C-alpha cells in the first residue's frame, strides 16, 4: 500500500474509532439518564442531542469520504479498495449506533414531555375543581343575597306605605294648614293611610313576595352570617383577604 493510501486509511480508521468512542460515552450518559429515578433534566437531554448531532455530522462526512474513495478518488490512492470494506463496515456500525442513541434520546424527551403534560393536566384539573367550587360559592352567595334583596324590597314597600300618611300628617299639622277643618284632616289622613296600603298590598306579585317571607328571612340570615365582620384596619391589608374567606364545612 502506497504511503499516501496508508495515511488516508489510518486517518479514516482513527476518525471512525474516535467517533465510536464518543458515541459510547454518549451512550453511557443516556444509560445514566434512563436509570435515574427522577425525570431526566431537560438541559442534559438537550446537551446529549447536540452532541449526537455533531457526531452524526462527522459520520456523514466520513461516509462521504469513503464513498469518494470508492469512486472518483480511487485512482489517486492505489490499493485503497482493499481497506474500504472494513472502513465502510466500521462507519456503518457507528452510524447505526448513532441512530439508536438518537432514538433513545428522543424517547427520553417524549417521556419527559408526557410527564410535563400529565403535570399540566393535573394542574388544569385542580384549577377546574377550584373554579367549580368558586362558582358554587358564588351561586350560594347570589341566592342568599337575593333573599336580602327581597327583604329590602318588602321593607321599602312598607316604608313607602307608612311614609305617605306621615307626610300628609306633617303637612296638615303645619301652621299654614290651620284653615283646613278638622273633619277634612281626619278624612285625608284616613285616605292616605288606607289607599296606599290597599293599592300596594293588592298587587299579586307583592302578595306572592310576602307569602315567601319566612324563606327570604332564612336566606337573609344565612347571607348575613356568611359575611365576615372586619375592622377598617384589616380591610386595608390585601394580604388578609385570603383569611377572610370563610372555609366551607
Buried (B, 14 or more C-beta within 10 A) or exposed (E): BEEEBBEBBEEBBEBBEEBBEBBEEBBEBBEEBEEEEEBBEEEBBEEBBEBBEEBBEBBEEBBEBBBEBBEEBBEEBEEBEEBBEEBBEBBBEBBEBBEEBBEBBEEBBEBBEEEEEEEEEEEEEEEEEEEEEEEEBEEBBEEBBBBBBBBEEBEEBBEEBEEBBEEBBEEBEEEEEEEEEEEEBEEBBEEBBEEBBEEBEEEEEBEEBBEBEEEBBEBBBBBEEEEEEBEEEEEEEEEEEEEEEEEEE
